[in-house]
Amino acid sequence: MGKSCIRFKKVDQIPYELIAELVQKMEVQRWIDIYEKDIKKK
């Protein structure tokens, strides 16, 4: 698993509301820029 992986053993333990809130805090283009920058390092 990578640094950003989160593992849930049971589906009913997944905090969907929290995940939705966290995802909304970053714009898609910023996420893409960070991803592409990281890919170029490897």
NUTIFI-495375 format. One record per atom (N, C-alpha, C): residue in one letter; x, z, y. Coordinates in nm, 4 decimals, padded with zeros to 6 digits. Layout:
N
{'A'; {X; Z; Y}} ...
END
This chain:
42
{'M'; {00.0834; 00.0000; -00.1189}} {'M'; {00.0000; 00.0000; 00.0000}} {'M'; {00.0877; 00.0000; 00.1252}} {'G'; {00.0394; -00.0636; 00.2287}} {'G'; {00.1122; -00.0700; 00.3541}} {'G'; {00.0867; 00.0499; 00.4425}} {'K'; {00.1490; 00.0492; 00.5595}} {'K'; {00.1363; 00.1607; 00.6534}} {'K'; {-00.0063; 00.1781; 00.7045}} {'S'; {-00.0795; 00.0705; 00.7135}} {'S'; {-00.2135; 00.0791; 00.7720}} {'S'; {-00.3233; 00.0873; 00.6661}} {'C'; {-00.2856; 00.1020; 00.5410}} {'C'; {-00.3858; 00.1108; 00.4344}} {'C'; {-00.4449; 00.2509; 00.4263}} {'I'; {-00.5718; 00.2555; 00.4016}} {'I'; {-00.6418; 00.3813; 00.3798}} {'I'; {-00.7117; 00.3692; 00.2460}} {'R'; {-00.6955; 00.4688; 00.1615}} {'R'; {-00.7531; 00.4617; 00.0277}} {'R'; {-00.8658; 00.5647; 00.0136}} {'F'; {-00.9802; 00.5165; -00.0298}} {'F'; {-01.0942; 00.6031; -00.0572}} {'F'; {-01.1257; 00.5930; -00.2051}} {'K'; {-01.1383; 00.7065; -00.2693}} {'K'; {-01.1641; 00.7068; -00.4131}} {'K'; {-01.3115; 00.6842; -00.4442}} {'K'; {-01.3989; 00.7209; -00.3511}} {'K'; {-01.5426; 00.7045; -00.3738}} {'K'; {-01.6051; 00.6332; -00.2546}} {'V'; {-01.6906; 00.5383; -00.2830}} {'V'; {-01.7536; 00.4589; -00.1782}} {'V'; {-01.8330; 00.5470; -00.0809}} {'D'; {-01.8951; 00.6507; -00.1304}} {'D'; {-01.9766; 00.7360; -00.0434}} {'D'; {-01.8928; 00.8233; 00.0498}} {'Q'; {-01.7603; 00.8208; 00.0361}} {'Q'; {-01.6726; 00.8974; 00.1245}} {'Q'; {-01.6212; 00.8143; 00.2422}} {'I'; {-01.6523; 00.6866; 00.2446}} {'I'; {-01.6023; 00.5985; 00.3499}} {'I'; {-01.6779; 00.6259; 00.4800}} {'P'; {-01.6054; 00.6637; 00.5876}} {'P'; {-01.6702; 00.6921; 00.7157}} {'P'; {-01.6914; 00.5630; 00.7964}} {'Y'; {-01.7942; 00.4882; 00.7615}} {'Y'; {-01.8175; 00.3577; 00.8240}} {'Y'; {-01.8308; 00.3672; 00.9760}} {'E'; {-01.8965; 00.4698; 01.0254}} {'E'; {-01.9147; 00.4844; 01.1712}} {'E'; {-01.7797; 00.5026; 01.2403}} {'L'; {-01.6931; 00.5834; 01.1824}} {'L'; {-01.5608; 00.6058; 01.2399}} {'L'; {-01.4770; 00.4781; 01.2361}} {'I'; {-01.4808; 00.4082; 01.1269}} {'I'; {-01.4068; 00.2826; 01.1155}} {'I'; {-01.4547; 00.1830; 01.2201}} {'A'; {-01.5845; 00.1723; 01.2380}} {'A'; {-01.6395; 00.0816; 01.3390}} {'A'; {-01.5924; 00.1201; 01.4788}} {'E'; {-01.5910; 00.2494; 01.5081}} {'E'; {-01.5462; 00.2970; 01.6390}} {'E'; {-01.3991; 00.2638; 01.6623}} {'L'; {-01.3169; 00.2837; 01.5627}} {'L'; {-01.1739; 00.2561; 01.5764}} {'L'; {-01.1451; 00.1067; 01.5907}} {'V'; {-01.2172; 00.0246; 01.5160}} {'V'; {-01.1974; -00.1207; 01.5227}} {'V'; {-01.2328; -00.1736; 01.6614}} {'Q'; {-01.3318; -00.1157; 01.7244}} {'Q'; {-01.3764; -00.1626; 01.8555}} {'Q'; {-01.2783; -00.1283; 01.9669}} {'K'; {-01.1826; -00.0433; 01.9419}} {'K'; {-01.0889; -00.0003; 02.0458}} {'K'; {-00.9785; -00.1024; 02.0732}} {'M'; {-00.9641; -00.2038; 01.9879}} {'M'; {-00.8605; -00.3045; 02.0088}} {'M'; {-00.9224; -00.4437; 02.0072}} {'E'; {-00.8836; -00.5250; 02.1058}} {'E'; {-00.9351; -00.6613; 02.1126}} {'E'; {-00.8710; -00.7461; 02.0027}} {'V'; {-00.9449; -00.8449; 01.9571}} {'V'; {-00.8975; -00.9309; 01.8478}} {'V'; {-00.7656; -00.9977; 01.8839}} {'Q'; {-00.7531; -01.0508; 02.0037}} {'Q'; {-00.6304; -01.1216; 02.0421}} {'Q'; {-00.5102; -01.0279; 02.0412}} {'R'; {-00.5284; -00.9041; 02.0833}} {'R'; {-00.4171; -00.8077; 02.0800}} {'R'; {-00.3750; -00.7819; 01.9357}} {'W'; {-00.4716; -00.7669; 01.8458}} {'W'; {-00.4409; -00.7456; 01.7040}} {'W'; {-00.3616; -00.8640; 01.6479}} {'I'; {-00.4036; -00.9855; 01.6826}} {'I'; {-00.3350; -01.1066; 01.6360}} {'I'; {-00.1922; -01.1098; 01.6897}} {'D'; {-00.1746; -01.0768; 01.8174}} {'D'; {-00.0412; -01.0766; 01.8778}} {'D'; {00.0517; -00.9778; 01.8073}} {'I'; {00.0019; -00.8582; 01.7795}} {'I'; {00.0819; -00.7570; 01.7100}} {'I'; {00.1167; -00.8052; 01.5699}} {'Y'; {00.0191; -00.8617; 01.5013}} {'Y'; {00.0401; -00.9124; 01.3650}} {'Y'; {00.1464; -01.0223; 01.3639}} {'E'; {00.1335; -01.1180; 01.4546}} {'E'; {00.2277; -01.2296; 01.4585}} {'E'; {00.3673; -01.1823; 01.4948}} {'K'; {00.3780; -01.0863; 01.5849}} {'K'; {00.5080; -01.0316; 01.6230}} {'K'; {00.5736; -00.9645; 01.5022}} {'D'; {00.4972; -00.8918; 01.4249}} {'D'; {00.5489; -00.8228; 01.3069}} {'D'; {00.5921; -00.9217; 01.1993}} {'I'; {00.5156; -01.0283; 01.1808}} {'I'; {00.5466; -01.1305; 01.0794}} {'I'; {00.6803; -01.1980; 01.1118}} {'K'; {00.7060; -01.2223; 01.2397}} {'K'; {00.8287; -01.2905; 01.2796}} {'K'; {00.9526; -01.2038; 01.2560}} {'K'; {00.9366; -01.0710; 01.2474}} {'K'; {01.0494; -00.9817; 01.2215}} {'K'; {01.1007; -00.9968; 01.0800}} {'K'; {01.0143; -01.0367; 00.9870}} {'K'; {01.0508; -01.0408; 00.8449}} {'K'; {01.1141; -01.1702; 00.8044}} 
END
